[in-house]
Amino acid sequence: MVIEHTKLKKEQRTKIFSNVIFKRPINVVIQTTDHKICGNVHVRPDDRLRDELNMSEPFLAVTDATIFDQNEQVLYKTKFIAVNVAHIIWLLPQDEINPSQDEK
């Protein structure tokens, strides 16, 4: 009985003090003033991409990112980049991109 009680206390402690926040990745394209960034933004399961942008954080975390210059040339590839939200012109999910009439 003592072992089970100790085990229960430990499990309760980890659940109470856990800071793990589960998020789902959304593949996005971000246009800044000078660059285009393709990567993943992580959003809480019940939130929208817009909710993540509207948080009071000055930077948006992007993972598995590729950064392009104005000529669509790859400048960098990185596992993580923090993008200043004030420099984002537009952001859209990759799965909502429709090909233009010229690409059909």
C-alpha positions as CSV (number, residue, x, y, z in Angstrom):
1,M,0.0,0.0,0.0
2,V,2.8,2.4,0.8
3,I,4.3,2.0,-2.7
4,E,1.0,2.7,-4.4
5,H,0.5,5.8,-2.3
6,T,4.0,7.1,-3.1
7,K,3.4,6.4,-6.8
8,L,0.1,8.2,-6.8
9,K,1.6,11.3,-5.1
10,K,4.4,11.4,-7.8
11,E,1.8,11.2,-10.6
12,Q,-0.3,13.9,-9.0
13,R,2.8,16.2,-8.7
14,T,3.8,15.8,-12.3
15,K,0.3,16.6,-13.5
16,I,0.0,19.7,-11.3
17,F,3.4,21.2,-12.2
18,S,3.6,20.2,-15.8
19,N,4.2,23.2,-18.2
20,V,3.8,21.1,-21.3
21,I,1.4,22.9,-23.8
22,F,0.3,20.7,-26.7
23,K,0.1,22.5,-30.0
24,R,-0.6,21.4,-33.6
25,P,1.7,22.5,-36.4
26,I,0.3,24.5,-39.3
27,N,2.4,24.8,-42.5
28,V,2.4,28.5,-43.4
29,V,3.8,31.1,-45.8
30,I,4.8,34.4,-44.1
31,Q,5.6,37.6,-46.1
32,T,7.7,40.1,-44.2
33,T,8.9,43.5,-45.6
34,D,11.9,41.8,-47.2
35,H,11.5,38.1,-47.1
36,K,9.1,35.2,-47.5
37,I,9.3,32.4,-44.9
38,C,7.8,28.9,-45.3
39,G,7.5,26.8,-42.2
40,N,5.4,25.6,-39.3
41,V,3.6,27.7,-36.7
42,H,2.3,25.8,-33.7
43,V,-1.2,26.5,-32.5
44,R,-3.1,25.2,-29.5
45,P,-5.7,22.6,-30.6
46,D,-8.7,24.8,-29.9
47,D,-7.2,28.0,-31.3
48,R,-7.0,29.4,-34.8
49,L,-3.9,30.7,-36.5
50,R,-5.2,34.2,-36.0
51,D,-5.4,33.6,-32.2
52,E,-1.7,32.8,-32.2
53,L,-0.9,36.0,-34.0
54,N,-3.1,38.1,-31.7
55,M,-1.3,37.0,-28.6
56,S,0.7,39.7,-27.0
57,E,4.0,38.1,-27.8
58,P,6.2,40.3,-30.0
59,F,7.7,37.2,-31.8
60,L,6.1,34.3,-33.6
61,A,8.0,31.0,-33.4
62,V,8.4,29.2,-36.8
63,T,9.9,25.7,-37.0
64,D,11.4,23.9,-40.0
65,A,11.7,27.3,-41.8
66,T,13.0,28.2,-45.2
67,I,13.7,31.9,-45.8
68,F,13.6,33.3,-49.3
69,D,14.8,36.7,-50.6
70,Q,12.8,38.9,-52.9
71,N,13.9,36.9,-56.0
72,E,12.6,33.6,-54.5
73,Q,16.2,32.4,-53.8
74,V,16.7,30.4,-50.7
75,L,18.8,32.4,-48.2
76,Y,18.6,30.1,-45.1
77,K,17.0,26.9,-43.8
78,T,16.7,26.5,-40.1
79,K,14.9,24.3,-37.5
80,F,13.7,27.5,-35.7
81,I,13.3,31.2,-36.3
82,A,11.5,33.8,-34.2
83,V,9.7,36.3,-36.5
84,N,8.9,39.8,-35.3
85,V,5.1,40.0,-35.6
86,A,5.4,43.8,-36.3
87,H,7.2,42.9,-39.6
88,I,4.6,40.4,-40.9
89,I,2.7,41.8,-43.9
90,W,0.6,38.7,-44.4
91,L,0.5,35.0,-43.4
92,L,-1.5,32.2,-44.9
93,P,-1.8,28.4,-44.3
94,Q,-0.2,26.4,-47.1
95,D,-3.2,24.1,-47.4
96,E,-5.4,27.1,-48.3
97,I,-3.3,28.2,-51.3
98,N,-5.1,27.9,-54.6
99,P,-3.0,28.0,-57.8
100,S,-3.4,31.2,-59.8
101,Q,-5.1,31.1,-63.2
102,D,-1.7,31.2,-64.9
103,E,-0.6,28.0,-63.1
104,K,-3.6,25.9,-63.9
